[in-house]
């Protein structure tokens, strides 16, 4: 199965990022994970959030940013992969002049119900 980003509609997640869900059990034959492309515009950041069950990987495709994992902050650029454990508060801020493009892989699959904004 091949799926192009142009063949799926985008939506905004609880953290405020715009995503295209390329593979998810609700829309494809995958079972235990999801894959999405996320965009964070220049000078924007996602809301700090946690996933209670999902382990997540961000793979930076394009752009520059700073990811916050708990109290730790790290600069990220294309080719960097970030492992985010369940229950770990995180967000990402675009620090570059262009769009920050991220491939997001979640296991179990992304769910609004599994996502909680920090402080809520």
Backbone as CSV, one residue per row, in Angstrom:
resi,resn,N_x,N_y,N_z,CA_x,CA_y,CA_z,C_x,C_y,C_z
1,UNK,0.851,-1.185,0.000,0.000,0.000,0.000,0.885,1.233,0.000
2,UNK,0.574,2.160,-0.868,1.271,3.444,-0.918,0.233,4.529,-0.693
3,UNK,0.564,5.442,0.189,-0.346,6.547,0.465,0.436,7.849,0.387
4,UNK,-0.058,8.778,-0.386,0.558,10.090,-0.532,-0.100,11.076,0.418
5,UNK,0.685,11.995,0.935,0.123,13.020,1.819,-1.010,13.777,1.141
6,UNK,-0.904,13.970,-0.164,-1.945,14.703,-0.893,-3.265,13.931,-0.970
7,UNK,-3.250,12.645,-0.612,-4.473,11.838,-0.681,-5.236,11.789,0.651
8,UNK,-4.679,12.402,1.696,-5.361,12.397,3.000,-5.599,13.835,3.468
9,UNK,-6.689,14.027,4.169,-7.012,15.359,4.695,-6.199,15.628,5.957
10,UNK,-5.819,16.848,6.153,-5.113,17.219,7.382,-6.121,17.579,8.460
11,UNK,-5.664,17.540,9.698,-6.459,18.032,10.820,-5.513,18.516,11.897
12,UNK,-6.050,19.215,12.874,-5.246,19.759,13.971,-5.437,18.872,15.200
13,UNK,-4.315,18.436,15.775,-4.350,17.587,16.963,-4.546,18.440,18.215
14,UNK,-4.699,17.781,19.353,-4.870,18.496,20.620,-3.699,19.426,20.929
15,UNK,-2.490,19.057,20.470,-1.318,19.891,20.763,-1.194,21.098,19.838
16,UNK,-2.096,21.203,18.848,-2.111,22.362,17.967,-1.344,22.193,16.673
17,UNK,-0.721,21.037,16.451,-0.004,20.841,15.192,-0.963,20.360,14.107
18,UNK,-0.633,20.704,12.884,-1.413,20.246,11.726,-0.784,18.954,11.235
19,UNK,-1.592,17.886,11.115,-1.034,16.604,10.705,-1.814,15.992,9.548
20,UNK,-1.116,15.104,8.868,-1.697,14.242,7.842,-1.440,12.824,8.310
21,UNK,-2.478,12.107,8.668,-2.327,10.743,9.147,-2.194,9.809,7.952
22,UNK,-0.982,9.369,7.696,-0.704,8.527,6.539,-1.168,7.091,6.757
23,UNK,-0.908,6.570,7.936,-1.357,5.225,8.297,-1.895,5.232,9.717
24,UNK,-3.099,4.726,9.873,-3.761,4.616,11.181,-4.770,3.483,11.063
25,UNK,-4.989,2.716,12.124,-5.948,1.613,12.048,-7.351,2.028,11.600
26,UNK,-7.728,3.281,11.843,-9.057,3.732,11.431,-9.177,3.945,9.923
27,UNK,-8.028,4.024,9.218,-8.097,4.354,7.799,-7.177,3.516,6.905
28,UNK,-6.532,2.515,7.482,-5.615,1.681,6.698,-5.468,0.317,7.380
29,UNK,-4.785,-0.627,6.740,-4.665,-1.973,7.313,-3.706,-2.112,8.499
30,UNK,-3.010,-1.035,8.912,-2.092,-1.168,10.059,-2.888,-1.457,11.329
31,UNK,-2.226,-2.080,12.289,-2.931,-2.502,13.500,-2.421,-1.792,14.754
32,UNK,-1.129,-1.845,14.998,-0.578,-1.457,16.295,0.144,-0.119,16.344
33,UNK,0.087,0.665,15.269,0.835,1.925,15.255,0.158,2.905,14.308
34,UNK,0.639,4.140,14.338,0.201,5.146,13.374,1.416,5.934,12.907
35,UNK,1.311,6.471,11.692,2.364,7.288,11.099,1.706,8.540,10.548
36,UNK,2.234,9.694,10.921,1.670,10.960,10.451,2.799,11.938,10.174
37,UNK,2.523,12.875,9.272,3.428,13.993,9.060,2.826,15.197,9.756
38,UNK,3.635,15.896,10.540,3.179,17.085,11.258,3.952,18.299,10.765
39,UNK,3.266,19.435,10.735,3.906,20.700,10.387,3.753,21.682,11.538
40,UNK,4.841,22.353,11.854,4.819,23.439,12.831,5.389,24.652,12.097
41,UNK,4.600,25.696,12.019,4.987,26.897,11.270,6.087,27.669,12.017
42,UNK,6.837,28.525,11.294,7.880,29.337,11.934,7.328,30.122,13.129
43,UNK,8.136,30.173,14.183,7.816,30.887,15.424,6.624,30.292,16.187
44,UNK,6.182,29.109,15.818,5.081,28.441,16.515,5.630,27.278,17.337
45,UNK,4.826,26.828,18.277,5.171,25.654,19.094,3.913,24.850,19.334
46,UNK,4.093,23.575,19.610,2.949,22.752,20.000,2.695,22.964,21.480
47,UNK,1.484,22.687,21.907,1.156,22.763,23.328,1.804,21.583,24.037
48,UNK,2.285,21.820,25.255,2.880,20.742,26.028,1.796,19.722,26.352
49,UNK,2.124,18.455,26.102,1.140,17.390,26.274,1.832,16.079,26.621
50,UNK,1.031,15.108,27.018,1.513,13.754,27.282,0.585,12.763,26.587
51,UNK,1.150,11.622,26.270,0.363,10.479,25.810,0.479,9.445,26.924
52,UNK,-0.644,9.012,27.452,-0.620,8.097,28.593,-0.148,6.704,28.204
53,UNK,-0.541,6.222,27.022,-0.191,4.863,26.601,0.815,4.834,25.459
54,UNK,0.757,5.788,24.571,1.586,5.729,23.356,3.036,6.102,23.604
55,UNK,3.903,5.292,23.014,5.299,5.647,22.866,5.374,6.328,21.504
56,UNK,6.116,7.430,21.420,6.114,8.218,20.193,7.543,8.475,19.729
57,UNK,7.708,8.511,18.416,8.977,8.908,17.822,8.706,10.097,16.905
58,UNK,9.479,11.155,17.078,9.492,12.273,16.135,10.749,12.095,15.296
59,UNK,10.597,12.123,13.978,11.745,12.102,13.083,11.710,13.412,12.297
60,UNK,12.739,14.235,12.449,12.753,15.561,11.834,13.117,15.428,10.353
61,UNK,12.172,15.835,9.502,12.362,15.780,8.055,12.949,17.078,7.501
62,UNK,12.499,18.200,8.063,12.885,19.507,7.528,12.722,20.553,8.617
63,UNK,13.619,21.518,8.649,13.508,22.628,9.586,14.362,22.455,10.826
64,UNK,14.280,23.445,11.679,15.048,23.479,12.926,14.084,23.703,14.075
65,UNK,14.401,23.129,15.231,13.517,23.323,16.362,14.175,22.999,17.682
66,UNK,13.381,23.174,18.730,13.779,22.805,20.082,12.666,21.940,20.641
67,UNK,13.006,20.732,21.058,12.028,19.841,21.665,12.227,19.873,23.176
68,UNK,11.123,19.905,23.902,11.170,19.836,25.361,10.636,18.478,25.771
69,UNK,11.447,17.743,26.543,11.078,16.437,27.082,11.179,16.535,28.593
70,UNK,10.032,16.701,29.251,10.071,16.950,30.685,10.747,18.282,30.931
71,UNK,11.840,18.291,31.704,12.571,19.537,31.986,13.757,19.737,31.048
72,UNK,14.011,18.771,30.187,15.139,18.815,29.269,14.730,19.466,27.947
73,UNK,15.581,20.318,27.401,15.343,20.904,26.081,16.538,20.590,25.185
74,UNK,16.231,20.224,23.935,17.273,19.815,23.000,17.003,20.434,21.633
75,UNK,18.045,20.914,20.970,17.922,21.407,19.604,17.827,20.211,18.670
76,UNK,16.964,20.332,17.636,16.787,19.250,16.678,16.844,19.801,15.259
77,UNK,17.282,18.951,14.331,17.395,19.322,12.925,17.179,18.069,12.076
78,UNK,17.100,18.224,10.756,16.811,17.079,9.896,17.720,15.885,10.167
79,UNK,17.094,14.715,10.217,17.810,13.475,10.493,17.781,13.055,11.945
80,UNK,17.330,13.944,12.846,17.251,13.595,14.266,15.979,12.811,14.551
81,UNK,16.105,11.787,15.377,14.964,10.998,15.834,14.867,11.149,17.349
82,UNK,13.667,11.436,17.834,13.445,11.682,19.262,12.472,10.643,19.779
83,UNK,12.865,9.899,20.794,11.992,8.908,21.416,11.307,9.554,22.614
84,UNK,9.974,9.475,22.639,9.189,10.093,23.712,8.415,8.988,24.429
85,UNK,8.752,8.771,25.685,8.131,7.704,26.473,6.710,8.090,26.885
86,UNK,5.841,7.107,27.070,4.495,7.402,27.566,4.579,8.171,28.885
87,UNK,3.708,9.143,29.064,3.659,9.914,30.299,4.667,11.037,30.383
88,UNK,5.523,11.198,29.398,6.540,12.258,29.441,6.011,13.523,28.774
89,UNK,5.894,14.621,29.513,5.431,15.878,28.913,6.407,16.324,27.828
90,UNK,5.856,16.793,26.713,6.717,17.232,25.620,6.016,18.251,24.736
91,UNK,6.840,19.020,24.054,6.377,19.907,22.996,7.559,20.197,22.097
92,UNK,7.265,20.833,20.955,8.341,21.193,20.031,8.066,22.591,19.503
93,UNK,9.143,23.373,19.378,9.049,24.755,18.910,9.881,24.897,17.645
94,UNK,9.323,25.539,16.653,10.037,25.811,15.415,10.913,27.040,15.639
95,UNK,12.221,26.873,15.499,13.159,27.985,15.685,13.757,28.453,14.363
96,UNK,13.330,27.839,13.254,13.890,28.176,11.954,13.044,29.165,11.183
97,UNK,13.521,29.516,10.010,12.812,30.461,9.141,11.727,29.778,8.323
98,UNK,11.861,28.475,8.104,10.888,27.720,7.311,10.060,26.796,8.180
99,UNK,9.207,26.017,7.525,8.340,25.083,8.230,9.173,23.971,8.882
100,UNK,8.710,23.479,10.020,9.300,22.323,10.698,8.420,21.124,10.353
101,UNK,8.968,20.168,9.595,8.236,18.961,9.172,8.736,17.776,9.978
102,UNK,7.786,17.065,10.574,8.120,15.965,11.476,7.316,14.737,11.084
103,UNK,7.979,13.594,11.022,7.286,12.327,10.885,7.041,11.824,12.304
104,UNK,5.789,11.524,12.628,5.412,11.084,13.970,4.922,9.640,13.903
105,UNK,5.545,8.775,14.684,5.143,7.375,14.750,4.698,7.104,16.182
106,UNK,3.486,6.571,16.340,2.934,6.288,17.665,2.566,4.806,17.780
107,UNK,2.895,4.209,18.914,2.531,2.833,19.202,2.151,2.752,20.675
108,UNK,0.908,2.437,21.018,-0.224,2.225,20.131,-0.557,3.494,19.343
109,UNK,-1.457,3.372,18.353,-1.753,4.489,17.456,-2.199,5.756,18.182
110,UNK,-1.943,6.905,17.530,-2.372,8.193,18.074,-3.869,8.181,18.348
111,UNK,-4.234,8.793,19.478,-5.639,8.948,19.852,-5.794,10.241,20.631
112,UNK,-6.837,11.017,20.298,-7.125,12.219,21.084,-7.358,11.842,22.553
113,UNK,-8.003,10.693,22.782,-8.298,10.263,24.151,-7.046,9.926,24.957
114,UNK,-5.950,9.578,24.282,-4.697,9.239,24.961,-3.814,10.467,25.149
115,UNK,-4.270,11.622,24.676,-3.471,12.848,24.716,-4.064,13.816,25.736
116,UNK,-3.232,14.254,26.668,-3.682,15.231,27.669,-2.759,16.441,27.629
117,UNK,-3.344,17.622,27.602,-2.554,18.845,27.643,-2.036,19.041,29.061
118,UNK,-0.799,19.517,29.169,-0.188,19.723,30.488,-1.029,20.709,31.299
119,UNK,-1.257,20.380,32.550,-2.023,21.246,33.430,-3.514,21.061,33.322
120,UNK,-3.952,20.072,32.554,-5.392,19.837,32.404,-5.745,18.420,32.723
